């Protein structure tokens, strides 16, 4: 039996085109409604499986108002709208749709979004997914560096066990230093294509003028300086996995090209005419809040929903302090062995220091601290950590309760760097927040001797 879809759209031409497209693809369109009132009647009489929902409708009520009713009735829905302003997107996010398609769109975009929405719905309901291999178990693999018993971490492991054997796109979310790349490697190692390449791309490190060439490759003579054929990252990953780290740093023009590749599953090298078919699993990661980036116009909404099929959120270290002892001892053994030092314990005082610290740099900061402490230790025990010296706290009180102008400027810059997750320049960076040039900010960082732990 085909799925019944209700179209809620006040523009007749758009609604009718949607109906024709869906019927041609084998769906049953059980009605078209131009207002919330009309939609309520059709929902009660036709019992649709899915609702395609515009935001601006006839009458006083909007698609968002209807979305809350659909949520109560447990009817899954997707938005199809041209409206992407900040307040609308915030309201949309609250209703937890299964997708958001931006007008205008292509037929292929519609069906990809429907497939993604269906997958997410089935996963949430615990329905069996077709062609999904038996769930793997991380606990059975002793070589994987998954350390800790925090409940958020255990929930994350459970999700990895479910998604890793599939071909589903994964979005890894989390602050800098939480281990996003390690999770990407883990997912690939547990996947069916683990004998194929895993290609890692740091999107933040790609020069804007070379992004297309780096990702999709170029033919010889495609541009000045293209003296030979270059195979792009997507082609290198064919049959395997591509990990797009810091995806939020891609400029909008590149996002459009990336979206097309993800939808069509094919590329053309720069300067080439041949179409190259791809079979690549996508894992993306970011430390940014992408819904906010969408609302500010810095990230495409359709690309966000295309990548955010199966989100995995890594908890910051400050939220899993019960794992600190195990993590610290793991890194102690690792670096004691690596440096050939006979250091095997951490004192109770030193462990308490770890618990008292807030870890802005997360696990990466902890690992670097342990490595440094192993090299500096004089006996077989780490007696004390030099945390405050290397990573000063932002707050600093003067003896008379008043900070000097220099200390005030230092604190202000460190606060800005902290808010921007250590990013100095570019969209969302501290220079932008402080409304000064990156070169000026770098000069002040050097002058004020702000430690690298903040950027």
C-alpha positions as CSV (number, residue, x, y, z in Angstrom):
1,X,0.0,0.0,0.0
2,X,1.4,3.4,-1.0
3,X,1.9,6.1,1.6
4,X,-0.8,8.7,1.8
5,X,0.4,12.3,1.6
6,X,-1.5,15.5,2.4
7,X,-0.3,18.7,0.8
8,X,-0.9,21.9,2.8
9,X,-0.1,24.7,0.4
10,X,-2.0,27.9,-0.4
11,X,-0.5,28.4,-3.9
12,X,-2.5,26.2,-6.2
13,X,0.2,25.9,-8.9
14,X,2.8,24.8,-6.5
15,X,0.4,22.4,-4.8
16,X,-0.7,20.9,-8.1
17,X,2.9,20.4,-9.3
18,X,3.7,18.7,-6.1
19,X,0.7,16.4,-6.5
20,X,1.7,15.4,-10.0
21,X,5.3,14.7,-9.0
22,X,4.2,12.5,-6.0
23,X,1.6,10.6,-7.9
24,X,4.0,9.9,-10.7
25,X,6.5,8.5,-8.1
26,X,3.8,6.1,-6.8
27,X,2.6,8.1,-3.8
28,X,-1.1,8.6,-3.0
29,X,-2.0,12.2,-2.5
30,X,-5.1,12.3,-0.3
31,X,-5.8,15.9,-0.7
32,X,-4.7,19.6,-1.0
33,X,-5.5,22.1,1.7
34,X,-4.9,25.9,1.4
35,X,-5.6,26.6,5.1
36,X,-5.2,25.0,8.5
37,X,-9.0,24.7,8.7
38,X,-9.2,22.8,5.4
39,X,-6.2,20.6,6.5
40,X,-7.9,19.6,9.8
41,X,-10.9,18.2,7.9
42,X,-8.7,16.2,5.5
43,X,-6.5,14.9,8.4
44,X,-9.6,13.6,10.2
45,X,-11.2,12.1,7.1
46,X,-8.2,10.9,5.1
47,X,-5.7,9.8,7.8
48,X,-2.6,10.8,5.9
49,X,0.8,9.1,6.7
50,X,2.7,12.3,5.9
51,X,2.0,15.9,5.6
52,X,3.9,18.3,3.4
53,X,3.5,21.7,5.0
54,X,3.9,25.3,3.9
55,X,4.4,27.9,6.6
56,X,2.4,30.9,5.2
57,X,-1.2,29.8,4.5
58,X,-4.6,31.3,4.0
59,X,-6.4,32.5,7.2
60,X,-5.0,33.6,10.5
61,X,-3.2,30.3,11.3
62,X,0.1,29.2,9.9
63,X,1.8,25.9,9.1
64,X,3.6,26.1,12.4
65,X,0.3,26.2,14.2
66,X,-0.8,23.1,12.3
67,X,2.6,21.4,13.0
68,X,1.9,21.5,16.7
69,X,-1.4,19.7,16.1
70,X,0.2,17.1,13.9
71,X,2.8,16.5,16.6
72,X,0.0,15.8,19.1
73,X,-1.6,13.4,16.6
74,X,1.7,11.7,16.0
75,X,1.5,12.4,12.2
76,X,5.0,13.1,10.7
77,X,5.5,16.1,8.6
78,X,8.0,18.1,6.5
79,X,8.1,21.8,5.8
80,X,8.2,23.1,2.2
81,X,8.7,26.8,2.3
82,X,10.6,29.8,1.0
83,X,10.5,31.5,4.4
84,X,13.8,31.2,6.2
85,X,14.0,34.2,8.4
86,X,15.4,34.0,12.0
87,X,12.2,34.0,14.0
88,X,10.5,31.6,11.6
89,X,13.3,29.1,11.8
90,X,13.4,29.2,15.6
91,X,9.7,28.4,15.6
92,X,10.1,25.7,13.0
93,X,12.9,24.0,15.0
94,X,10.6,23.9,18.1
95,X,8.1,21.8,16.2
96,X,10.7,19.1,15.4
97,X,9.9,18.5,11.7
98,X,11.4,15.5,9.8
99,X,12.7,17.8,7.1
100,X,12.7,21.3,5.6
101,X,12.8,21.8,1.8
102,X,13.5,25.3,0.5
103,X,11.5,26.5,-2.5
104,X,12.3,26.3,-5.3
105,X,13.5,22.7,-5.4
106,X,14.0,19.9,-7.9
107,X,12.1,16.6,-7.9
108,X,15.2,14.8,-6.8
109,X,15.5,17.0,-3.8
110,X,12.0,16.3,-2.8
111,X,12.4,12.5,-2.9
112,X,15.8,12.6,-1.1
113,X,14.2,14.6,1.7
114,X,11.3,12.2,1.9
115,X,13.7,9.3,2.1
116,X,15.6,11.0,4.9
117,X,12.4,11.9,6.7
118,X,11.1,8.3,6.5
119,X,14.4,6.9,7.8
120,X,14.4,9.3,10.7
121,X,10.8,8.5,11.5
122,X,11.4,4.7,11.3
123,X,14.4,5.0,13.5
124,X,12.6,7.0,16.2
125,X,9.7,4.5,16.2
126,X,12.1,1.6,16.4
127,X,10.9,0.1,13.2
128,X,13.1,-2.4,11.4
129,X,15.1,-0.9,8.6
130,X,15.6,-2.7,5.4
131,X,19.1,-3.9,4.4
132,X,20.6,-2.9,7.7
133,X,23.3,-5.4,8.9
134,X,23.2,-6.9,12.4
135,X,24.0,-4.2,15.0
136,X,27.7,-4.3,16.0
137,X,28.9,-4.1,19.6
138,X,31.6,-1.7,20.6
139,X,32.1,-3.5,23.9
140,X,33.3,-6.6,22.1
141,X,36.1,-4.6,20.4
142,X,39.0,-4.1,22.8
143,X,41.0,-2.0,20.4
144,X,38.6,1.0,20.4
145,X,39.4,4.0,22.6
146,X,36.0,4.5,24.1
147,X,36.6,5.2,27.7
148,X,34.0,6.2,30.3
149,X,30.7,5.3,32.0
150,X,28.9,8.6,31.7
151,X,25.3,8.0,30.6
152,X,25.5,10.5,27.7
153,X,28.5,8.7,26.5
154,X,26.8,5.3,26.8
155,X,23.8,6.6,24.8
156,X,26.2,7.9,22.1
157,X,27.8,4.5,21.9
158,X,24.4,2.9,21.5
159,X,23.6,5.2,18.6
160,X,27.0,4.5,17.0
161,X,26.3,0.8,17.2
162,X,23.1,1.3,15.3
163,X,24.2,3.7,12.6
164,X,27.7,2.4,11.8
165,X,26.8,-0.7,9.7
166,X,24.4,1.4,7.6
167,X,25.1,3.8,4.7
168,X,23.3,6.7,6.5
169,X,24.8,10.2,6.6
170,X,26.0,11.2,10.1
171,X,26.4,14.6,11.6
172,X,28.8,14.7,14.6
173,X,28.2,17.7,16.9
174,X,30.3,18.9,19.8
175,X,32.8,21.4,21.1
176,X,36.4,21.5,20.0
177,X,38.4,18.8,21.6
178,X,35.6,16.4,22.3
179,X,36.9,13.8,19.8
180,X,34.7,14.2,16.7
181,X,37.3,12.9,14.3
182,X,37.9,9.9,16.4
183,X,34.2,9.1,16.3
184,X,34.3,9.5,12.5
185,X,37.1,6.9,12.3
186,X,35.2,4.6,14.7
187,X,32.0,4.8,12.5
188,X,34.0,4.0,9.4
189,X,35.9,1.1,11.0
190,X,32.6,-0.5,12.0
191,X,30.9,0.0,8.6
192,X,30.5,-2.4,5.7
193,X,33.0,-0.4,3.6
194,X,35.8,-0.3,6.2
195,X,38.3,-1.8,3.7
196,X,37.8,1.2,1.5
197,X,39.3,4.7,2.2
198,X,38.3,7.1,4.8
199,X,39.2,10.6,3.5
200,X,39.4,13.4,6.0
201,X,38.8,17.0,4.8
202,X,39.2,20.0,7.2
203,X,36.8,22.4,5.5
204,X,38.2,25.3,7.6
205,X,41.7,24.8,6.2
206,X,40.6,24.9,2.5
207,X,41.4,28.2,0.7
208,X,38.1,29.5,-0.8
209,X,39.6,29.7,-4.3
210,X,40.7,26.1,-4.2
211,X,37.7,24.4,-2.5
212,X,36.1,23.1,-5.7
213,X,39.4,21.7,-6.9
214,X,40.2,20.1,-3.6
215,X,36.9,18.4,-3.2
216,X,36.1,17.5,-6.8
217,X,39.4,17.6,-8.6
218,X,40.5,19.2,-11.8
219,X,41.7,18.3,-15.3
220,X,45.0,19.4,-16.6
221,X,44.8,23.0,-17.9
222,X,41.5,23.7,-16.1
223,X,43.1,27.0,-14.8
224,X,46.4,28.7,-14.6
225,X,48.8,26.5,-12.7
226,X,46.8,23.3,-13.2
227,X,49.7,21.4,-14.8
228,X,48.4,17.9,-14.1
229,X,45.3,16.0,-13.4
230,X,44.1,16.2,-9.7
231,X,41.8,13.6,-8.1
232,X,39.6,15.4,-5.6
233,X,38.7,14.2,-2.1
234,X,35.3,12.8,-3.1
235,X,36.8,10.7,-5.8
236,X,39.5,9.5,-3.5
237,X,36.8,8.4,-1.1
238,X,34.7,6.5,-3.7
239,X,33.5,3.3,-2.2
240,X,34.4,4.4,1.3
241,X,33.7,7.4,3.6
242,X,34.4,11.1,3.4
243,X,34.7,13.0,6.7
244,X,33.9,16.7,6.2
245,X,35.2,18.3,9.4
246,X,34.2,21.8,10.3
247,X,31.5,21.8,7.7
248,X,30.1,25.0,9.1
249,X,33.2,26.9,7.7
250,X,32.3,26.3,4.1
251,X,31.3,29.4,2.2
252,X,27.8,29.5,0.7
253,X,28.9,29.1,-2.9
254,X,30.7,25.9,-2.0
255,X,27.7,24.7,0.0
256,X,25.5,24.9,-3.1
257,X,28.0,22.7,-5.1
258,X,28.3,20.3,-2.2
259,X,24.6,19.9,-1.9
260,X,24.3,19.1,-5.6
261,X,27.0,16.4,-5.3
262,X,25.2,14.9,-2.3
263,X,21.9,14.9,-4.1
264,X,23.1,13.6,-7.5
265,X,25.8,11.4,-6.2
266,X,28.1,12.4,-9.0
267,X,30.8,15.0,-9.7
268,X,32.5,16.7,-12.6
269,X,36.2,17.6,-12.2
270,X,36.9,21.3,-12.7
271,X,37.5,21.8,-16.4
272,X,36.2,18.3,-17.3
273,X,33.1,17.2,-19.2
274,X,32.8,13.6,-18.0
275,X,30.4,12.8,-15.1
276,X,31.8,10.5,-12.4
277,X,29.4,8.5,-10.4
278,X,30.1,8.2,-6.7
279,X,29.2,5.8,-3.9
280,X,30.5,7.7,-0.8
281,X,29.2,7.8,2.7
282,X,29.1,11.2,4.3
283,X,30.2,12.0,7.8
284,X,30.2,15.7,8.7
285,X,31.2,17.5,11.9
286,X,31.0,20.9,13.4
287,X,31.4,22.8,16.7
288,X,29.0,25.4,15.5
289,X,25.3,25.6,16.2
290,X,24.1,25.1,12.6
291,X,20.5,26.1,13.2
292,X,21.8,29.5,14.3
293,X,24.1,29.6,11.3
294,X,21.1,28.9,9.1
295,X,19.1,31.6,10.7
296,X,21.9,34.1,10.2
297,X,22.1,33.1,6.5
298,X,25.6,31.5,6.8
299,X,24.5,27.9,6.2
300,X,22.0,26.6,3.7
301,X,18.9,25.1,5.4
302,X,18.5,22.4,2.7
303,X,22.1,21.3,3.1
304,X,21.6,21.2,6.9
305,X,18.7,18.8,6.6
306,X,20.6,16.8,4.0
307,X,23.6,16.2,6.3
308,X,21.7,16.1,9.6
309,X,20.1,12.7,9.0
310,X,21.6,11.0,12.0
311,X,23.0,13.5,14.5
312,X,25.5,12.4,17.2
313,X,26.2,14.9,19.9
314,X,29.4,14.5,21.9
315,X,29.2,15.6,25.5
316,X,31.8,18.1,26.7
317,X,34.2,16.9,29.3
318,X,32.8,19.1,32.0
319,X,29.5,17.2,31.7
320,X,31.2,13.8,32.2
321,X,33.6,14.4,35.1
322,X,33.0,10.9,36.4
323,X,35.2,9.7,33.5
324,X,38.1,11.9,34.4
325,X,40.0,9.3,36.5
326,X,39.7,6.6,33.8
327,X,40.7,9.0,31.0
328,X,43.6,10.4,32.9
329,X,45.0,7.0,33.7
330,X,44.5,5.9,30.1
331,X,46.5,8.8,28.8
332,X,49.1,8.2,31.6
333,X,49.7,4.7,30.5
334,X,49.8,5.7,26.8
335,X,52.4,8.5,27.2
336,X,54.4,6.7,29.8
337,X,54.8,3.8,27.4
338,X,55.5,6.2,24.5
339,X,58.2,8.1,26.3
340,X,59.5,5.0,28.1
341,X,59.0,6.5,31.5
342,X,58.1,4.4,34.6
343,X,55.3,6.7,35.8
344,X,52.2,4.7,36.8
345,X,50.1,6.7,39.3
346,X,48.5,10.1,39.7
347,X,48.2,11.4,43.2
348,X,44.8,12.1,44.9
349,X,45.6,15.8,45.0
350,X,46.4,15.9,41.3
351,X,43.2,14.0,40.5
352,X,41.2,16.5,42.5
353,X,42.7,19.3,40.4
354,X,41.3,17.6,37.3
355,X,37.8,17.5,38.9
356,X,38.0,21.1,40.0
357,X,38.8,22.4,36.5
358,X,36.2,23.2,33.9
359,X,38.1,21.9,30.7
360,X,37.4,24.4,28.0
361,X,39.6,22.4,25.7
362,X,37.8,19.1,26.6
363,X,39.5,15.7,26.1
364,X,42.2,17.2,23.8
365,X,43.3,19.5,26.6
366,X,43.3,16.7,29.1
367,X,45.5,14.5,26.8
368,X,48.0,17.3,26.2
369,X,48.2,18.1,29.9
370,X,48.9,14.4,30.8
371,X,51.5,14.1,28.0
372,X,53.3,17.2,29.2
373,X,53.1,16.1,32.9
374,X,54.6,12.7,32.1
375,X,57.6,14.4,30.4
376,X,58.0,16.8,33.4
377,X,57.5,14.2,36.2
378,X,60.7,13.4,38.3
379,X,59.4,10.3,40.0
380,X,57.0,7.5,39.3
381,X,54.0,9.5,40.2
382,X,52.3,12.8,38.9
383,X,52.0,14.7,42.2
384,X,50.5,17.9,40.9
385,X,49.2,19.4,37.6
386,X,50.3,22.8,36.5
387,X,46.9,23.6,35.1
388,X,46.4,27.3,36.1
389,X,49.8,28.3,34.8
390,X,49.2,26.9,31.3
391,X,45.5,27.6,31.1
392,X,44.7,30.7,33.2
393,X,41.1,31.3,34.2
394,X,39.4,34.1,32.5
395,X,38.4,35.9,35.7
396,X,41.2,37.8,37.5
397,X,40.6,40.0,40.4
398,X,43.0,42.9,41.3
399,X,44.0,43.4,44.9
400,X,42.0,46.6,45.2
401,X,39.0,45.1,43.3
402,X,39.8,47.2,40.1
403,X,41.4,45.7,37.0
404,X,44.0,47.7,35.1
405,X,43.1,48.7,31.5
406,X,45.5,46.0,30.2
407,X,43.9,43.3,32.4
408,X,40.4,44.4,31.3
409,X,41.4,44.2,27.7
410,X,42.9,40.8,28.2
411,X,39.8,39.5,30.0
412,X,37.5,40.9,27.3
413,X,39.5,39.3,24.5
414,X,39.6,35.9,26.4
415,X,35.9,36.1,26.9
416,X,35.4,36.7,23.2
417,X,37.7,33.8,22.3
418,X,35.8,31.6,24.7
419,X,32.5,32.5,23.2
420,X,33.8,31.8,19.7
421,X,35.3,28.4,20.7
422,X,38.8,29.7,20.2
423,X,38.2,30.8,16.6
424,X,40.1,34.1,15.9
425,X,38.9,35.1,12.4
426,X,36.3,34.4,9.8
427,X,32.5,34.1,10.2
428,X,31.7,33.7,13.9
429,X,35.2,34.4,15.0
430,X,36.4,36.7,17.8
431,X,37.6,39.4,15.5
432,X,34.1,39.6,14.0
433,X,32.6,39.7,17.5
434,X,34.9,42.4,18.7
435,X,34.6,44.4,15.4
436,X,38.3,44.6,14.8
437,X,40.5,43.2,12.1
438,X,42.1,39.7,12.6
439,X,45.6,41.2,12.3
440,X,44.8,43.7,15.1
441,X,43.4,40.9,17.3
442,X,46.5,38.7,16.7
443,X,48.7,41.6,17.6
444,X,46.7,42.1,20.9
445,X,46.8,38.4,21.7
446,X,50.6,38.5,21.3
447,X,51.0,41.7,23.3
448,X,48.8,40.6,26.1
449,X,50.4,37.1,26.2
450,X,47.1,35.3,25.9
451,X,47.9,31.5,26.1
452,X,47.2,29.3,23.1
453,X,44.6,27.3,25.1
454,X,42.1,30.0,24.2
455,X,42.5,29.8,20.4
